[in-house]
Amino acid sequence: MTNAQNNNTTMTQLQKAMLKDIQEGENDGIGMGYSEFDGVGLTPLEKGVLGSLVAEGYVYNSATGWEDSDAMYCSTIKAPRLID
């Protein structure tokens, strides 16, 4: 599936907004494993949105398996690119 096809994926406005925030926090490019988006301080609604992005394969926690490490949510290649 190409990125153009991914952009046709149905996402809620809340999912798009959060995915954009996550992509803006990525300093090494899409899916490279570093992000400043840690999910700290999210409301219950925002936690649900983040969980849905993870479940749908658009976002992953790149710090999974690291001891004593905060979460670092990054977009996957499946996620539509919402920033330039």
N, C-alpha and C positions, 0 to 999 in steps of 0.2 A: 504494500500500500504506500502510495506517495504522500508527501506532505500536503499536496493539493487536495487529495482525497480526505486526509485527516481534517482539513479545515471545514469540511462538510459535516463533520460529526456534531450531533446535537449535544449541546452543553447548556446548562442554566447560566444565567447572568452571574450568579454567585460563584459558580465554578470558573467561569472565564476570568472574573475579577481576581480570584485567588491564584489561579494559574499564572496570570500576568504578574502578580506580586512575586510569586516564586521565581519566574523567569527573570524578573528584574534583579533578584537577589543572587542570581548565578553569575559568578565572575569569570568562569573558565569556559563559558559556552554551554549550549544545551547538552544535558546528560553527561557532563564531565565529572560529576561527583562532588562539587563544592557549591554551597549556597549559604546565604546569610538568613534564609527563612528557616527558623527552627520550630515554629508552631507554638512557641511560648506565649501565654496570655490570650489565647483564642477563646472566644465565647463558645458555649455549647453548639450553637448553630454553625459557627466557623469550623469547629472540630468535625462536625458532620460533613461539611463540604470537603474538608481535607481528606476525610476517610473515604468519601465517594471518589475523589480524584485518585487516591491510592488504589481503591478497588477496581476502578476502570483502567488502571495501568498508565495513567497520564503522569503520575508523580510517584517517587519512591524515596525512602529514607536512606540516604547514602551512608549514614553512620551506623546502620544496623550491624551488630556484631562487634562494634568497638566498645571496649569497656570504658566506663566513666566518661562517656561522650554524649553531648547533647544531640538531639535530632538535627538533621540537615536535609531538608526536603528539596529535591531536584526534579526537573521535568524529564520525561523519557522521550525517546525519538517518536513514540506514538502520539505524543501531545502536539496539538497544533501550535505553531509559533505565533505568539500574540504580540511580540515586540520586535523591533528591528535590530 
